[in-house]
Amino acid sequence: MAELNRMTIAAARDALRAGEVTSVELTEACLSAVEGAGALNAFVHHTPQIAMEQARAADARIKAGDAPAMCGIPLGIKDLFCTRGVPSQAGSRILEGFRPEYESTVTQNLFDAGAVMLGKLNMDEFAMGSSNETSVYGNAVNPWRRGNDDAPLTPGGSSGGSAAAVAADLCLGATGTDTGGSIRQPAAFTGITGIKPTYGRCSRWGIVAFASSLDQAGPMTRTVRDAAIMLEAMCGHDPKDSTSADLAVPDFEAMLTGDIRGRKIGIPREYRMDGMPDEIEALWAEGRRMLEDAGAQMVDISLPHTKYALPAYYVIAPAEASSNLARYDGVRYGHRATLAQGDGITEMYEKTRAEGFGDEVQRRVMVGTYVLSAGFYDAYYNRARKVRTLIKRDFEEAFAAGIDAILTPATPSAAFGLGEMSDADPVAMYLNDVFTVTVNLAGLPGIAVPAGLDKQGLPLGLQLIGRPWEEGDLLNGAYALERAAGFVAKPGKWW
């Protein structure tokens, strides 16, 4: 079989079970692809030894006839997931040298299902960023290029390494996390599929926290079917996470019928932003037409508090980050600054954090500390929480009125060049999350599906937002959209 690393998870699973290929062969093909893709800077900690051990164990399990769907499938793991004995730095200098003695629940679930870990993937520091330019490992690079232009593009963030690795066929799937769009935006920028499940569907235990009420893990894959297979393996109730939902995990793949006749799909008028590029507008209209042709009923809806979502998000997320990141003090693990004679504990905290945290993390910690401080708590944080409730209510009212899913653009543009959005205006970067943050604030499932190319040949994605806990229904809608769009474009290999 040629180019095993280009297989989908579904095709690889079927080939493994039929005895046409082994996990060892699949894993070797992916490791070889990873080795030749240094220019993408997607993999930052390589674990070939672990991968080969897991692949051999998976082959034995398949031979014995005891093989879940993910058995033998080579994956990349975002550096935010703690993996036992393997560096887990969250893209930050402050966690340099940290090798956890425990496994995150999501990675444990995947390994229990027989999945293979090729290594850890690049990401924005502590998942704070929309372009993978805040990483201690340097920028991850998008495998796509604009026409004949050699300028490196962002793969999106914070799960930029995951997106680049899947799009460049370095692994068959990857884990991502999504706090304000960090699975869906990179998926759209690289022409792959990414789903953020309902808050509480995947355990957060062992995932380095950014904003605890918003963070959620999910899969990044080449197809909707692959996302369904991988998501099922990642989910499940976890008593170690108090926000984990004690709900049965359905067979998501079995729900992919592609039949969406009679489903009501909402088109929110508030997502039609001023200055939205014509190509995004046209793609959205095309998505609407495709779903209509598949038998869905398109309904114009209003989500009136959408315009307050970004300001509310950029108060709540930094506030929670400031609280979560207070634990990085140089005392117990990770980086500790060298102290001068006479320095005390306060100087140690100050120097360690100044050296360990990058600019964007420092910026968000300071914003978060400010909005939580006496005198500003009510004016900012409490007000943002009230707005969040209103945003959630908007969605609840739409679903109560019979809407099954909501169709929106995934991003306000195609992938932009690395360095194009300078540090001088962080707000311009934050606007990348304009279509995605509402989903996190409301705790809903959302999926990005590649649906077309812009005039420069770069992928563009559409987003479907679903009802809480109805990922199967959402995936089926995405499957219908994927089939109608027929997106098969791949980046030309330059790396």
LOBAVEX-436207 format. One record per residue (C-alpha): residue in one letter; x, y, z. Coordinates in Angstrom, 2 decimals. Example, Ala and Ser with C-alpha at 12.3 -4.5 7.8 and 13.67 -1.06 7.14 Angstrom:
resn:A	u:12.30	v:-4.50	w:7.80
resn:S	u:13.67	v:-1.06	w:7.14
***
This chain:
resn:M	u:0.00	v:0.00	w:0.00
resn:A	u:1.47	v:3.33	w:-1.07
resn:E	u:1.76	v:6.25	w:1.35
resn:L	u:0.20	v:4.66	w:4.41
resn:N	u:0.47	v:7.97	w:6.31
resn:R	u:-2.14	v:9.48	w:3.95
resn:M	u:-4.85	v:7.02	w:4.99
resn:T	u:-7.92	v:8.09	w:6.89
resn:I	u:-8.54	v:6.58	w:10.32
resn:A	u:-11.56	v:4.68	w:8.93
resn:A	u:-9.59	v:3.23	w:6.00
resn:A	u:-6.65	v:2.32	w:8.23
resn:R	u:-8.94	v:0.63	w:10.76
resn:D	u:-10.52	v:-1.49	w:8.01
resn:A	u:-7.13	v:-2.35	w:6.49
resn:L	u:-5.72	v:-3.31	w:9.91
resn:R	u:-8.67	v:-5.59	w:10.63
resn:A	u:-8.46	v:-7.17	w:7.18
resn:G	u:-4.76	v:-7.91	w:7.74
resn:E	u:-3.75	v:-5.78	w:4.72
resn:V	u:-1.44	v:-3.61	w:6.81
resn:T	u:0.05	v:-3.67	w:10.31
resn:S	u:0.16	v:-0.90	w:12.89
resn:V	u:3.96	v:-1.17	w:12.83
resn:E	u:3.95	v:-0.39	w:9.08
resn:L	u:1.52	v:2.50	w:9.56
resn:T	u:3.56	v:3.89	w:12.44
resn:E	u:6.86	v:3.60	w:10.54
resn:A	u:5.32	v:5.47	w:7.59
resn:C	u:4.16	v:8.28	w:9.88
resn:L	u:7.49	v:8.46	w:11.77
resn:S	u:9.28	v:8.75	w:8.44
resn:A	u:6.89	v:11.56	w:7.36
resn:V	u:7.45	v:13.36	w:10.69
resn:E	u:11.23	v:13.09	w:10.24
resn:G	u:11.01	v:14.73	w:6.82
resn:A	u:8.77	v:17.59	w:7.93
resn:G	u:11.05	v:19.59	w:10.24
resn:A	u:10.20	v:22.77	w:8.28
resn:L	u:6.62	v:22.64	w:9.60
resn:N	u:7.78	v:22.53	w:13.24
resn:A	u:4.61	v:20.60	w:14.08
resn:F	u:6.12	v:17.87	w:16.29
resn:V	u:8.16	v:19.25	w:19.18
resn:H	u:8.75	v:16.14	w:21.34
resn:H	u:9.35	v:12.91	w:19.42
resn:T	u:8.46	v:9.54	w:20.96
resn:P	u:9.38	v:6.92	w:18.30
resn:Q	u:10.25	v:4.28	w:20.89
resn:I	u:6.88	v:4.58	w:22.65
resn:A	u:5.15	v:4.60	w:19.23
resn:M	u:6.77	v:1.34	w:18.11
resn:E	u:6.01	v:-0.38	w:21.42
resn:Q	u:2.37	v:0.70	w:21.22
resn:A	u:2.17	v:-0.34	w:17.54
resn:R	u:3.48	v:-3.84	w:18.29
resn:A	u:1.00	v:-4.18	w:21.18
resn:A	u:-1.82	v:-2.99	w:18.87
resn:D	u:-0.89	v:-5.58	w:16.23
resn:A	u:-1.03	v:-8.34	w:18.84
resn:R	u:-4.42	v:-7.09	w:20.00
resn:I	u:-5.80	v:-6.94	w:16.44
resn:K	u:-4.53	v:-10.47	w:15.81
resn:A	u:-6.32	v:-11.67	w:18.95
resn:G	u:-9.56	v:-10.14	w:17.66
resn:D	u:-9.81	v:-7.66	w:20.56
resn:A	u:-9.50	v:-4.39	w:18.68
resn:P	u:-11.50	v:-1.19	w:19.22
resn:A	u:-11.76	v:1.16	w:16.23
resn:M	u:-8.73	v:3.29	w:17.23
resn:C	u:-6.44	v:0.28	w:17.77
resn:G	u:-3.15	v:0.72	w:15.92
resn:I	u:-3.92	v:4.26	w:14.69
resn:P	u:-0.88	v:6.64	w:14.87
resn:L	u:-1.76	v:10.03	w:16.43
resn:G	u:-0.11	v:13.28	w:17.43
resn:I	u:-0.84	v:14.62	w:20.93
resn:K	u:-1.06	v:18.36	w:21.61
resn:D	u:1.56	v:19.46	w:24.13
resn:L	u:-1.23	v:20.58	w:26.51
resn:F	u:-2.05	v:16.95	w:27.39
resn:C	u:0.04	v:15.44	w:30.20
resn:T	u:1.66	v:12.23	w:29.00
resn:R	u:3.43	v:10.02	w:31.52
resn:G	u:7.23	v:10.33	w:31.38
resn:V	u:7.11	v:12.53	w:28.26
resn:P	u:7.76	v:16.31	w:28.28
resn:S	u:4.45	v:18.17	w:28.65
resn:Q	u:5.29	v:21.86	w:28.45
resn:A	u:2.10	v:23.52	w:27.15
resn:G	u:4.39	v:25.39	w:24.76
resn:S	u:5.89	v:27.35	w:27.66
resn:R	u:9.37	v:27.83	w:29.07
resn:I	u:7.96	v:27.78	w:32.62
resn:L	u:7.23	v:24.04	w:32.30
resn:E	u:10.66	v:23.20	w:30.90
resn:G	u:11.76	v:19.76	w:32.06
resn:F	u:8.30	v:18.80	w:33.37
resn:R	u:7.63	v:15.10	w:32.78
resn:P	u:4.37	v:14.11	w:34.46
resn:E	u:4.08	v:10.93	w:36.50
resn:Y	u:0.49	v:10.53	w:35.30
resn:E	u:-1.53	v:10.35	w:32.07
resn:S	u:-4.34	v:12.72	w:31.10
resn:T	u:-7.71	v:10.96	w:30.98
resn:V	u:-8.18	v:11.68	w:27.26
resn:T	u:-4.79	v:10.23	w:26.26
resn:Q	u:-5.35	v:7.29	w:28.64
resn:N	u:-8.70	v:6.62	w:26.92
resn:L	u:-6.99	v:6.70	w:23.51
resn:F	u:-4.15	v:4.42	w:24.63
resn:D	u:-6.66	v:2.03	w:26.24
resn:A	u:-8.32	v:1.87	w:22.82
resn:G	u:-4.94	v:0.92	w:21.31
resn:A	u:-3.96	v:4.25	w:19.71
resn:V	u:-0.28	v:4.99	w:19.04
resn:M	u:1.47	v:8.22	w:20.13
resn:L	u:4.02	v:9.52	w:17.61
resn:G	u:4.97	v:12.53	w:19.76
resn:K	u:3.82	v:15.88	w:21.16
resn:L	u:2.60	v:18.71	w:18.96
resn:N	u:3.39	v:22.42	w:18.85
resn:M	u:0.86	v:24.94	w:20.22
resn:D	u:0.51	v:28.52	w:21.41
resn:E	u:1.87	v:28.97	w:24.92
resn:F	u:-0.76	v:27.75	w:27.43
resn:A	u:-3.16	v:27.64	w:24.45
resn:M	u:-3.24	v:31.46	w:24.34
resn:G	u:-3.14	v:32.53	w:20.72
resn:S	u:-4.77	v:32.27	w:17.31
resn:S	u:-1.68	v:31.77	w:15.15
resn:N	u:0.79	v:29.46	w:16.96
resn:E	u:3.27	v:32.35	w:17.22
resn:T	u:3.47	v:32.43	w:21.04
resn:S	u:5.11	v:29.00	w:21.41
resn:V	u:8.45	v:28.51	w:23.18
resn:Y	u:9.29	v:26.06	w:20.36
resn:G	u:8.88	v:28.72	w:17.66
resn:N	u:6.12	v:29.01	w:15.05
resn:A	u:4.30	v:26.02	w:13.64
resn:V	u:3.93	v:26.46	w:9.86
resn:N	u:0.89	v:25.78	w:7.70
resn:P	u:1.59	v:23.20	w:4.94
resn:W	u:-0.58	v:25.31	w:2.59
resn:R	u:0.89	v:28.19	w:0.57
resn:R	u:-0.76	v:31.08	w:-1.30
resn:G	u:-0.46	v:30.28	w:-5.01
resn:N	u:3.23	v:30.43	w:-5.92
resn:D	u:4.06	v:32.60	w:-2.89
resn:D	u:6.66	v:31.12	w:-0.52
resn:A	u:5.65	v:33.26	w:2.48
resn:P	u:4.99	v:30.97	w:5.48
resn:L	u:1.39	v:31.00	w:6.72
resn:T	u:-0.06	v:30.36	w:10.15
resn:P	u:-1.78	v:27.01	w:10.72
resn:G	u:-4.01	v:28.84	w:13.24
resn:G	u:-3.95	v:28.47	w:16.99
resn:S	u:-3.71	v:27.35	w:19.60
resn:S	u:-3.79	v:23.78	w:18.15
resn:G	u:-1.57	v:24.83	w:15.23
resn:G	u:0.83	v:21.89	w:15.44
resn:S	u:-2.11	v:19.47	w:15.49
resn:A	u:-3.68	v:21.09	w:12.41
resn:A	u:-0.39	v:21.24	w:10.46
resn:A	u:0.45	v:17.60	w:11.30
resn:V	u:-2.93	v:16.24	w:10.15
resn:A	u:-3.04	v:18.42	w:7.00
resn:A	u:0.51	v:17.39	w:6.03
resn:D	u:-0.21	v:13.66	w:6.57
resn:L	u:2.28	v:13.30	w:9.42
resn:C	u:-0.32	v:11.46	w:11.53
resn:L	u:-3.80	v:10.06	w:10.94
resn:G	u:-5.38	v:12.28	w:13.60
resn:A	u:-4.43	v:14.56	w:16.49
resn:T	u:-5.81	v:15.77	w:19.78
resn:G	u:-6.63	v:19.45	w:20.13
resn:T	u:-8.20	v:21.67	w:22.76
resn:D	u:-10.65	v:24.49	w:22.20
resn:T	u:-11.13	v:27.40	w:24.63
resn:G	u:-12.37	v:30.02	w:22.15
resn:G	u:-11.94	v:28.32	w:18.77
resn:S	u:-8.55	v:26.60	w:19.07
resn:I	u:-9.70	v:23.40	w:17.31
resn:R	u:-12.12	v:24.88	w:14.78
resn:Q	u:-10.06	v:27.87	w:13.55
resn:P	u:-6.84	v:25.86	w:12.83
resn:A	u:-8.95	v:23.12	w:11.20
resn:A	u:-10.48	v:25.74	w:8.86
resn:F	u:-7.05	v:27.25	w:8.10
resn:T	u:-5.57	v:23.87	w:7.09
resn:G	u:-8.46	v:22.18	w:5.28
resn:I	u:-9.23	v:19.52	w:7.89
resn:T	u:-12.13	v:18.70	w:10.25
resn:G	u:-12.15	v:19.68	w:13.93
resn:I	u:-14.89	v:19.21	w:16.50
resn:K	u:-15.23	v:20.83	w:19.93
resn:P	u:-17.66	v:18.65	w:21.88
resn:T	u:-20.14	v:19.87	w:24.51
resn:Y	u:-18.41	v:21.16	w:27.64
resn:G	u:-18.09	v:18.15	w:29.95
resn:R	u:-18.14	v:15.49	w:27.20
resn:C	u:-14.35	v:14.96	w:27.38
resn:S	u:-12.52	v:14.97	w:30.70
resn:R	u:-10.21	v:17.93	w:31.37
resn:W	u:-8.18	v:15.97	w:33.93
resn:G	u:-4.48	v:16.04	w:33.08
resn:I	u:-4.89	v:18.78	w:30.45
resn:V	u:-2.96	v:21.92	w:31.44
resn:A	u:-5.65	v:24.47	w:32.27
resn:F	u:-6.10	v:27.80	w:30.48
resn:A	u:-9.71	v:28.82	w:31.29
resn:S	u:-11.41	v:25.99	w:33.16
resn:S	u:-15.03	v:26.86	w:32.33
resn:L	u:-14.25	v:27.08	w:28.59
resn:D	u:-11.55	v:24.46	w:27.83
resn:Q	u:-12.63	v:21.30	w:26.02
resn:A	u:-10.63	v:18.61	w:24.20
resn:G	u:-11.57	v:17.24	w:20.79
resn:P	u:-10.18	v:15.43	w:17.74
resn:M	u:-8.64	v:16.95	w:14.61
resn:T	u:-8.89	v:14.64	w:11.61
resn:R	u:-9.09	v:14.52	w:7.81
resn:T	u:-12.77	v:13.61	w:7.61
resn:V	u:-16.00	v:13.80	w:9.60
resn:R	u:-16.10	v:9.98	w:9.86
resn:D	u:-12.62	v:10.00	w:11.40
resn:A	u:-13.73	v:12.71	w:13.85
resn:A	u:-16.69	v:10.52	w:14.91
resn:I	u:-14.46	v:7.47	w:15.46
resn:M	u:-11.79	v:9.36	w:17.41
resn:L	u:-14.23	v:11.43	w:19.48
resn:E	u:-15.97	v:8.29	w:20.73
resn:A	u:-12.64	v:6.96	w:22.03
resn:M	u:-11.79	v:10.27	w:23.74
resn:C	u:-15.11	v:10.74	w:25.57
resn:G	u:-16.46	v:9.23	w:28.74
resn:H	u:-17.34	v:10.08	w:32.31
resn:D	u:-14.36	v:10.76	w:34.58
resn:P	u:-14.83	v:10.98	w:38.36
resn:K	u:-11.50	v:12.88	w:38.53
resn:D	u:-13.11	v:15.83	w:36.70
resn:S	u:-16.06	v:17.38	w:38.56
resn:T	u:-17.35	v:18.93	w:35.31
resn:S	u:-17.31	v:15.61	w:33.41
resn:A	u:-20.79	v:14.52	w:32.34
resn:D	u:-21.99	v:11.12	w:33.49
resn:L	u:-23.62	v:10.29	w:30.16
resn:A	u:-23.37	v:7.26	w:27.92
resn:V	u:-21.17	v:7.81	w:24.85
resn:P	u:-23.09	v:6.89	w:21.69
resn:D	u:-21.65	v:5.21	w:18.61
resn:F	u:-21.07	v:8.46	w:16.73
resn:E	u:-19.96	v:6.73	w:13.52
resn:A	u:-23.20	v:4.72	w:13.33
resn:M	u:-25.12	v:8.01	w:13.30
resn:L	u:-23.48	v:9.17	w:10.04
resn:T	u:-26.33	v:8.55	w:7.62
resn:G	u:-26.00	v:11.82	w:5.74
resn:D	u:-29.78	v:12.12	w:5.86
resn:I	u:-30.71	v:15.60	w:7.09
resn:R	u:-34.11	v:15.89	w:5.42
resn:G	u:-36.47	v:18.00	w:7.49
resn:R	u:-33.72	v:19.23	w:9.84
resn:K	u:-33.97	v:22.93	w:10.66
resn:I	u:-30.68	v:24.80	w:10.22
resn:G	u:-30.47	v:28.33	w:11.63
resn:I	u:-28.63	v:31.16	w:9.86
resn:P	u:-27.86	v:33.84	w:12.49
resn:R	u:-28.10	v:37.33	w:11.06
resn:E	u:-25.63	v:38.70	w:13.66
resn:Y	u:-22.78	v:36.65	w:12.13
resn:R	u:-22.94	v:38.78	w:8.99
resn:M	u:-20.16	v:41.10	w:10.12
resn:D	u:-19.22	v:44.49	w:8.69
resn:G	u:-16.24	v:44.13	w:6.39
resn:M	u:-16.65	v:40.35	w:6.03
resn:P	u:-14.65	v:39.28	w:2.95
resn:D	u:-16.79	v:38.47	w:-0.10
resn:E	u:-15.28	v:34.97	w:-0.26
resn:I	u:-16.46	v:34.14	w:3.27
resn:E	u:-19.92	v:35.55	w:2.49
resn:A	u:-20.08	v:33.49	w:-0.74
resn:L	u:-18.93	v:30.31	w:1.03
resn:W	u:-21.59	v:30.76	w:3.70
resn:A	u:-24.28	v:31.22	w:1.03
resn:E	u:-22.97	v:28.12	w:-0.78
resn:G	u:-23.10	v:26.13	w:2.49
resn:R	u:-26.68	v:27.21	w:2.96
resn:R	u:-27.53	v:26.07	w:-0.58
resn:M	u:-25.79	v:22.70	w:-0.11
resn:L	u:-27.69	v:21.92	w:3.09
resn:E	u:-30.94	v:23.04	w:1.48
resn:D	u:-30.28	v:20.72	w:-1.50
resn:A	u:-29.71	v:17.88	w:1.00
resn:G	u:-33.25	v:18.44	w:2.30
resn:A	u:-32.65	v:20.68	w:5.32
resn:Q	u:-34.91	v:23.63	w:6.01
resn:M	u:-32.95	v:26.88	w:6.34
resn:V	u:-34.29	v:29.35	w:8.91
resn:D	u:-33.09	v:32.91	w:9.52
resn:I	u:-32.58	v:33.35	w:13.27
resn:S	u:-31.36	v:36.02	w:15.67
resn:L	u:-28.70	v:35.58	w:18.36
resn:P	u:-28.92	v:39.19	w:19.61
resn:H	u:-26.09	v:39.15	w:22.17
resn:T	u:-23.46	v:37.89	w:19.71
resn:K	u:-21.82	v:41.35	w:19.50
resn:Y	u:-20.90	v:41.15	w:23.20
resn:A	u:-19.30	v:37.70	w:22.93
resn:L	u:-15.70	v:38.74	w:22.20
resn:P	u:-15.53	v:41.39	w:24.97
resn:A	u:-17.11	v:38.94	w:27.46
resn:Y	u:-14.74	v:36.16	w:26.41
resn:Y	u:-11.66	v:38.37	w:26.72
resn:V	u:-12.67	v:39.20	w:30.29
resn:I	u:-13.66	v:35.69	w:31.45
resn:A	u:-10.81	v:33.74	w:29.80
resn:P	u:-7.96	v:35.96	w:31.12
resn:A	u:-9.59	v:36.03	w:34.58
resn:E	u:-9.59	v:32.23	w:34.74
resn:A	u:-6.08	v:32.11	w:33.24
resn:S	u:-4.77	v:34.48	w:35.90
resn:S	u:-6.19	v:32.19	w:38.59
resn:N	u:-4.95	v:28.96	w:36.95
resn:L	u:-1.46	v:30.24	w:36.18
resn:A	u:-0.85	v:31.41	w:39.75
resn:R	u:0.39	v:27.87	w:40.50
resn:Y	u:3.50	v:28.35	w:38.32
resn:D	u:5.76	v:29.82	w:40.96
resn:G	u:9.12	v:28.11	w:40.51
resn:V	u:8.70	v:26.18	w:43.75
resn:R	u:7.44	v:22.72	w:42.81
resn:Y	u:8.16	v:21.98	w:39.15
resn:G	u:9.30	v:23.54	w:35.89
resn:H	u:11.57	v:26.53	w:35.44
resn:R	u:13.02	v:28.47	w:38.37
resn:A	u:15.00	v:31.69	w:37.84
resn:T	u:18.56	v:32.03	w:39.15
resn:L	u:18.40	v:34.32	w:42.15
resn:A	u:20.85	v:37.01	w:43.25
resn:Q	u:22.19	v:37.09	w:46.78
resn:G	u:19.61	v:38.56	w:49.10
resn:D	u:16.65	v:37.70	w:46.87
resn:G	u:13.64	v:36.39	w:48.75
resn:I	u:10.51	v:34.45	w:47.79
resn:T	u:8.86	v:37.50	w:46.15
resn:E	u:11.88	v:38.06	w:43.88
resn:M	u:11.89	v:34.36	w:43.02
resn:Y	u:8.23	v:34.51	w:41.93
resn:E	u:8.76	v:37.71	w:39.94
resn:K	u:11.92	v:36.59	w:38.12
resn:T	u:10.64	v:33.07	w:37.44
resn:R	u:7.39	v:34.30	w:35.94
resn:A	u:9.08	v:37.07	w:33.95
resn:E	u:11.46	v:34.51	w:32.42
resn:G	u:9.01	v:31.64	w:32.14
resn:F	u:5.92	v:33.30	w:30.63
resn:G	u:5.91	v:34.83	w:27.14
resn:D	u:4.44	v:38.23	w:26.27
resn:E	u:0.93	v:37.04	w:25.37
resn:V	u:0.59	v:34.97	w:28.55
resn:Q	u:1.85	v:37.89	w:30.65
resn:R	u:-0.63	v:40.20	w:28.90
resn:R	u:-3.58	v:37.91	w:29.63
resn:V	u:-2.53	v:37.26	w:33.23
resn:M	u:-2.34	v:41.02	w:33.83
resn:V	u:-5.73	v:41.62	w:32.20
resn:G	u:-7.21	v:38.76	w:34.25
resn:T	u:-5.73	v:39.97	w:37.51
resn:Y	u:-7.02	v:43.48	w:36.79
resn:V	u:-10.63	v:42.40	w:36.09
resn:L	u:-10.66	v:40.28	w:39.25
resn:S	u:-9.25	v:42.99	w:41.49
resn:A	u:-11.26	v:44.83	w:44.12
resn:G	u:-13.18	v:47.70	w:42.54
resn:F	u:-13.21	v:46.13	w:39.07
resn:Y	u:-14.65	v:42.68	w:39.80
resn:D	u:-18.27	v:43.83	w:39.44
resn:A	u:-17.59	v:46.26	w:36.60
resn:Y	u:-15.86	v:43.67	w:34.41
resn:Y	u:-15.90	v:40.05	w:35.56
resn:N	u:-19.43	v:39.88	w:36.98
resn:R	u:-20.81	v:41.84	w:34.05
resn:A	u:-19.08	v:39.48	w:31.60
resn:R	u:-20.59	v:36.48	w:33.40
resn:K	u:-24.07	v:38.01	w:33.04
resn:V	u:-23.46	v:38.58	w:29.31
resn:R	u:-22.36	v:34.95	w:29.03
resn:T	u:-25.72	v:33.87	w:30.49
resn:L	u:-27.54	v:35.98	w:27.89
resn:I	u:-25.48	v:34.48	w:25.04
resn:K	u:-26.31	v:30.98	w:26.30
resn:R	u:-29.99	v:31.93	w:26.50
resn:D	u:-29.95	v:33.12	w:22.86
resn:F	u:-28.92	v:29.62	w:21.78
resn:E	u:-31.41	v:27.94	w:24.12
resn:E	u:-34.26	v:29.99	w:22.65
resn:A	u:-33.20	v:29.11	w:19.09
resn:F	u:-33.09	v:25.40	w:19.92
resn:A	u:-36.40	v:25.61	w:21.82
resn:A	u:-37.94	v:27.06	w:18.65
resn:G	u:-37.04	v:23.85	w:16.80
resn:I	u:-33.63	v:24.71	w:15.34
resn:D	u:-31.45	v:21.54	w:15.09
resn:A	u:-28.13	v:23.17	w:14.19
resn:I	u:-26.71	v:26.57	w:13.25
resn:L	u:-24.54	v:27.26	w:10.19
resn:T	u:-21.87	v:30.00	w:10.33
resn:P	u:-18.45	v:30.71	w:8.80
resn:A	u:-15.62	v:29.15	w:10.82
resn:T	u:-13.20	v:32.08	w:10.47
resn:P	u:-13.31	v:35.67	w:9.19
resn:S	u:-10.55	v:34.93	w:6.63
resn:A	u:-8.26	v:32.26	w:5.21
resn:A	u:-4.88	v:31.62	w:6.86
resn:F	u:-2.73	v:34.76	w:7.13
resn:G	u:1.04	v:35.08	w:6.98
resn:L	u:3.21	v:34.49	w:10.03
resn:G	u:4.15	v:37.91	w:11.41
resn:E	u:1.38	v:39.68	w:9.46
resn:M	u:-0.61	v:40.43	w:12.60
resn:S	u:2.01	v:42.08	w:14.74
resn:D	u:2.17	v:42.28	w:18.52
resn:A	u:1.36	v:45.96	w:18.19
resn:D	u:-2.38	v:45.24	w:17.99
resn:P	u:-3.38	v:42.10	w:19.92
resn:V	u:-7.06	v:43.00	w:19.45
resn:A	u:-6.75	v:42.41	w:15.67
resn:M	u:-5.56	v:38.88	w:16.49
resn:Y	u:-8.41	v:38.35	w:18.98
resn:L	u:-10.95	v:39.13	w:16.22
resn:N	u:-10.03	v:35.77	w:14.64
resn:D	u:-12.25	v:34.16	w:17.27
resn:V	u:-15.33	v:36.18	w:16.35
resn:F	u:-17.36	v:33.19	w:15.03
resn:T	u:-16.14	v:30.61	w:17.54
resn:V	u:-16.11	v:32.07	w:21.09
resn:T	u:-19.91	v:32.07	w:21.46
resn:V	u:-19.86	v:28.26	w:21.31
resn:N	u:-17.42	v:28.03	w:24.24
resn:L	u:-19.28	v:30.64	w:26.28
resn:A	u:-22.49	v:28.61	w:25.84
resn:G	u:-20.77	v:25.22	w:26.33
resn:L	u:-22.13	v:23.91	w:23.00
resn:P	u:-20.63	v:21.47	w:20.47
resn:G	u:-19.24	v:23.00	w:17.26
resn:I	u:-17.52	v:21.52	w:14.22
resn:A	u:-15.47	v:23.06	w:11.40
resn:V	u:-15.62	v:21.37	w:8.00
resn:P	u:-13.49	v:22.34	w:4.97
resn:A	u:-15.84	v:23.60	w:2.26
resn:G	u:-13.86	v:25.43	w:-0.42
resn:L	u:-10.77	v:27.36	w:-1.48
resn:D	u:-10.25	v:31.11	w:-1.69
resn:K	u:-8.88	v:32.82	w:-4.80
resn:Q	u:-5.32	v:32.24	w:-3.58
resn:G	u:-5.92	v:28.51	w:-3.25
resn:L	u:-6.21	v:28.44	w:0.55
resn:P	u:-8.84	v:26.36	w:2.38
resn:L	u:-11.94	v:27.93	w:3.94
resn:G	u:-14.20	v:26.23	w:6.49
resn:L	u:-17.81	v:26.35	w:7.59
resn:Q	u:-18.96	v:25.82	w:11.16
resn:L	u:-22.01	v:23.93	w:12.41
resn:I	u:-23.13	v:24.52	w:16.00
resn:G	u:-25.25	v:21.81	w:17.62
resn:R	u:-27.52	v:21.22	w:20.56
resn:P	u:-25.82	v:20.26	w:23.84
resn:W	u:-24.87	v:16.54	w:24.05
resn:E	u:-26.06	v:15.91	w:20.49
resn:E	u:-22.64	v:15.49	w:18.89
resn:G	u:-23.95	v:12.53	w:16.85
resn:D	u:-26.59	v:14.70	w:15.21
resn:L	u:-24.04	v:17.49	w:14.68
resn:L	u:-21.55	v:15.08	w:13.08
resn:N	u:-24.29	v:13.78	w:10.77
resn:G	u:-25.05	v:17.34	w:9.64
resn:A	u:-21.33	v:17.91	w:9.09
resn:Y	u:-21.15	v:14.63	w:7.14
resn:A	u:-23.92	v:15.84	w:4.81
resn:L	u:-22.08	v:19.15	w:4.37
resn:E	u:-18.77	v:17.37	w:3.74
resn:R	u:-20.33	v:15.13	w:1.06
resn:A	u:-21.99	v:18.09	w:-0.65
resn:A	u:-18.82	v:20.23	w:-0.58
resn:G	u:-16.66	v:17.38	w:-1.89
resn:F	u:-13.49	v:19.03	w:-0.56
resn:V	u:-10.47	v:16.90	w:-1.58
resn:A	u:-7.75	v:19.55	w:-2.07
resn:K	u:-4.36	v:18.91	w:-0.44
resn:P	u:-1.39	v:21.25	w:0.06
resn:G	u:1.38	v:20.88	w:-2.48
resn:K	u:4.43	v:19.36	w:-0.75
resn:W	u:7.22	v:21.94	w:-0.32
resn:W	u:8.68	v:20.89	w:3.06
***
